[in-house]
Amino acid sequence: MNKFKYKKFVEYFWITIGCALMALSLNFFLEPNTIAPGGVTGFAIVIYRAVGIPIDLTNLVINIPLFIVGIIVLGGVFGLKTAYATLLLSAFIRIFIIIFGHGFIVTTDLLLASIYGGLLMGVGLGIIFLYGGTTGGTDLAGAILNKFFPSISIAKLMMMLDLVIVTTAGIVGKNVETALYSVIALYILVKIADFIVEGLGYAKAFYIISNSPGEIGNTIMQEIGRGVTVLEGRGMYTGTQRDVLLCVVNRTQVAKLKEIVYSIDNRAFIMITTIHEVLGEGFKEIK
């Protein structure tokens, strides 16, 4: 198996795992408790509770036309992986129904169902996003609507759609608590999905303005072993030209860098920002 084929195999393998985890979340935690954390799958739960149409069927009926419209409007940027994930998610939902039947409930506690359902859903979605796929849903719908309403961002359109779904879940469940727990599940799955995609490898970027930039920069390179970039800056009030040092370090080196700067110039001005991903020498390899 050549490198390209192996890479594709790994990608589709993990997308398959992600779809399985999402189906587990839906079948065992969310759907039995009418918790609908946004998205087409959340809407499918609402439809199932309202009129009894299976969630795997609703997922396909909505996502397939949505995918076709996405190709027409957006130019087919979502590709084969989205189609694969969309179909496979419905397949896994149906497989688990066949194996375990309807009504298999792990817990009737709405809080536990929201937490663990959101956790499993978030891990599944995060894995799918990490390997370049999506399951269609409100992210695709938001991108399509943005073409017709460019003044509203995709994120805001997605939020509006998810809010409608969450609110509807409360109406169908005839309990405002259902909608509130759906919001909890939605929050958890978004945070977990972001965590899976971004990982633990975030770093800190330091911008340092000092009267001793040369000494600080050389000490950082010698003691920490990180590169330092010199940016040209000018104070608006004084008009004075200043060198601004830019240095990116990992979390374990933050305290040491602060110590270096203040040991040389305790009046230095430092700005620290969090960077979710750094690619290149000394950090993650560019793939």
C-alpha positions in Angstrom: 0.0 0.0 0.0 1.6 3.3 -1.1 1.7 6.4 1.2 -1.3 8.1 -0.5 -3.5 5.1 -0.2 -2.5 4.5 3.4 -3.3 8.1 4.3 -6.7 7.8 2.7 -7.4 4.5 4.5 -6.5 6.1 7.8 -8.7 9.1 7.1 -11.8 7.0 6.2 -11.1 4.6 9.1 -11.3 7.5 11.6 -14.3 9.1 9.9 -16.0 5.7 10.3 -15.1 5.7 14.1 -16.4 9.2 14.4 -19.7 8.3 12.8 -20.1 5.3 15.1 -19.5 7.4 18.2 -22.1 10.0 17.0 -24.6 7.2 16.4 -24.0 5.8 19.9 -24.6 9.2 21.3 -27.9 9.7 19.4 -29.2 6.2 20.0 -28.4 5.7 23.7 -28.4 9.2 25.3 -29.9 11.9 23.2 -32.9 10.5 21.3 -34.4 8.5 24.2 -34.5 11.6 26.3 -35.6 14.0 23.5 -32.4 16.0 23.8 -31.7 17.7 20.5 -28.4 19.6 20.5 -28.9 21.4 17.2 -27.9 20.2 13.8 -29.8 17.9 11.4 -29.4 15.0 13.8 -31.0 17.1 16.5 -33.8 18.1 14.2 -34.2 14.4 13.3 -34.8 13.6 17.0 -37.5 16.3 17.1 -39.2 14.9 14.0 -39.1 11.3 15.4 -40.7 12.5 18.7 -43.3 14.5 16.8 -44.4 12.1 14.0 -42.4 8.9 14.5 -40.1 9.1 11.4 -36.8 7.3 12.2 -33.9 9.6 12.8 -31.6 7.8 10.3 -34.2 8.3 7.6 -34.7 12.0 8.4 -31.0 12.5 8.5 -30.7 11.2 4.9 -33.8 12.9 3.6 -32.5 16.3 4.8 -28.8 15.9 4.2 -28.8 14.4 0.7 -30.7 17.3 -0.9 -28.7 19.8 1.3 -25.5 18.2 0.0 -26.7 18.5 -3.6 -27.7 22.2 -3.1 -24.3 22.7 -1.4 -22.5 21.4 -4.5 -24.6 23.7 -6.8 -24.3 26.8 -4.6 -20.8 26.4 -3.2 -19.1 24.5 -6.0 -18.7 21.0 -4.6 -16.1 21.9 -1.9 -17.4 19.4 0.6 -16.6 16.4 -1.5 -16.6 12.6 -1.0 -15.9 12.6 2.7 -19.0 14.5 3.6 -21.2 12.2 1.5 -19.5 9.2 3.1 -19.9 10.5 6.6 -23.5 11.5 6.0 -24.5 8.0 4.6 -22.5 6.2 7.2 -24.0 8.1 10.2 -27.5 7.0 9.1 -26.2 3.4 8.5 -24.8 3.2 12.0 -28.0 4.6 13.6 -30.0 1.9 11.8 -27.5 -0.8 12.7 -27.7 0.1 16.4 -31.5 0.2 16.3 -31.5 -3.3 14.7 -29.1 -4.6 17.4 -30.5 -2.9 20.5 -33.9 -1.9 19.3 -35.8 1.4 20.0 -36.0 2.6 23.6 -32.6 1.3 24.8 -31.9 3.9 27.5 -28.6 4.1 29.3 -29.9 6.7 31.7 -33.1 8.7 32.3 -31.3 11.5 34.1 -31.4 14.4 31.7 -28.3 16.0 33.0 -26.2 12.8 32.6 -27.7 12.2 29.2 -26.8 15.7 28.1 -23.3 15.4 29.4 -22.4 12.0 28.1 -24.4 12.4 24.9 -22.7 15.8 24.2 -19.3 14.2 25.0 -19.7 11.3 22.7 -21.2 13.5 19.9 -18.4 16.0 20.3 -15.6 13.4 20.1 -17.3 11.8 17.0 -17.7 15.2 15.3 -14.2 16.3 16.3 -12.7 13.2 14.7 -14.6 13.6 11.5 -13.6 17.3 11.3 -10.0 16.4 12.1 -9.8 14.1 9.1 -11.4 16.5 6.6 -15.1 15.4 6.7 -18.4 16.8 7.8 -21.8 15.3 8.3 -23.6 18.0 6.4 -26.1 19.6 8.8 -26.3 23.2 9.9 -22.7 24.0 9.0 -23.5 23.3 5.4 -26.9 25.0 5.6 -25.3 28.1 7.2 -22.8 28.2 4.3 -25.6 28.0 1.7 -27.7 30.7 3.4 -24.7 32.9 3.7 -24.6 33.1 -0.1 -28.0 34.6 -0.1 -27.6 36.7 3.1 -23.9 37.7 3.0 -24.4 40.4 5.7 -25.0 37.6 8.2 -22.0 35.4 9.1 -22.1 31.6 8.7 -21.5 31.2 12.4 -24.5 33.4 13.2 -26.7 31.5 10.7 -25.7 28.2 12.2 -26.5 29.5 15.7 -29.9 30.7 14.5 -30.7 27.3 13.0 -29.5 25.4 16.1 -31.5 27.7 18.4 -34.7 27.0 16.4 -34.0 23.2 16.7 -33.2 23.4 20.4 -36.4 25.5 21.1 -38.5 23.1 19.0 -37.1 20.2 21.1 -38.6 21.9 24.2 -41.9 22.3 22.5 -42.1 18.7 21.3 -40.9 17.4 24.6 -43.6 19.6 26.3 -41.0 20.6 28.8 -38.8 23.7 28.9 -36.2 21.7 30.7 -35.7 19.6 27.6 -34.6 22.7 25.7 -32.3 23.8 28.5 -30.6 20.4 28.6 -30.3 20.5 24.8 -28.3 23.7 25.2 -26.0 22.0 27.7 -25.4 19.1 25.2 -24.8 21.6 22.4 -22.3 23.5 24.4 -20.4 20.4 25.4 -20.3 18.9 22.0 -19.0 22.1 20.4 -16.2 22.5 23.1 -15.2 18.8 22.8 -15.2 18.9 19.0 -13.0 22.1 19.1 -10.7 20.3 21.6 -10.3 17.3 19.4 -9.5 19.4 16.3 -7.1 21.8 18.1 -5.6 19.3 20.6 -3.4 20.1 23.6 -0.6 21.5 21.5 -1.5 25.2 21.8 1.3 27.6 22.4 1.9 31.2 23.6 3.1 34.1 21.4 5.0 36.8 23.2 5.3 40.4 21.9 8.0 42.2 23.8 8.8 45.9 23.8 12.0 46.8 25.7 14.9 49.1 25.8 17.2 46.0 25.6 15.8 44.0 22.7 19.1 42.6 21.6 20.1 41.2 25.0 16.6 39.8 25.6 16.5 38.1 22.2 20.0 36.6 22.6 19.2 35.3 26.1 15.9 33.7 24.9 17.7 31.9 22.1 20.5 30.7 24.3 18.5 29.6 27.4 15.2 28.4 25.9 16.4 27.5 22.4 13.5 29.3 20.6 13.8 31.6 17.7 13.1 35.3 18.0 11.8 37.6 15.3 12.5 41.4 15.3 9.6 43.5 14.1 9.9 47.2 13.4 7.6 49.4 15.5 7.0 53.1 16.2 5.2 54.7 19.1 2.3 56.9 18.0 2.7 59.3 20.9 6.5 59.7 20.9 7.2 58.8 17.3 10.2 56.7 18.7 11.3 53.7 16.6 11.4 50.5 18.6 12.2 46.9 17.9 9.4 44.6 18.9 10.4 41.0 19.7 8.1 38.1 18.6 8.7 34.7 20.2 6.5 31.6 20.2 7.0 29.1 23.0 5.1 26.1 24.4 3.2 26.2 27.7 6.1 24.8 29.8 8.4 27.7 28.7 6.1 30.6 29.5 7.3 31.2 33.1 11.0 30.9 32.0 10.5 33.5 29.2 8.9 36.0 31.6 11.8 35.5 34.1 14.3 36.2 31.3 12.6 39.4 30.2 12.1 40.8 33.7 15.6 39.9 34.8 17.0 42.1 32.0 14.3 44.8 31.8 11.7 44.9 34.6 9.9 47.8 32.8 9.5 45.8 29.5 6.0 45.7 28.0 4.8 42.2 27.2 1.7 41.0 25.3 0.9 37.3 25.5 -1.6 35.6 23.2 -2.7 31.9 22.9 -2.1 30.2 19.7 -4.1 27.0 19.0 -1.7 25.5 16.5 1.9 26.2 15.5 3.4 24.4 12.5 7.1 24.4 11.6 10.5 23.9 13.1 10.4 23.2 16.8 6.7 22.6 16.8 4.3 20.4 14.9 5.4 19.0 11.5 3.6 20.5 8.5 1.6 17.8 6.7 
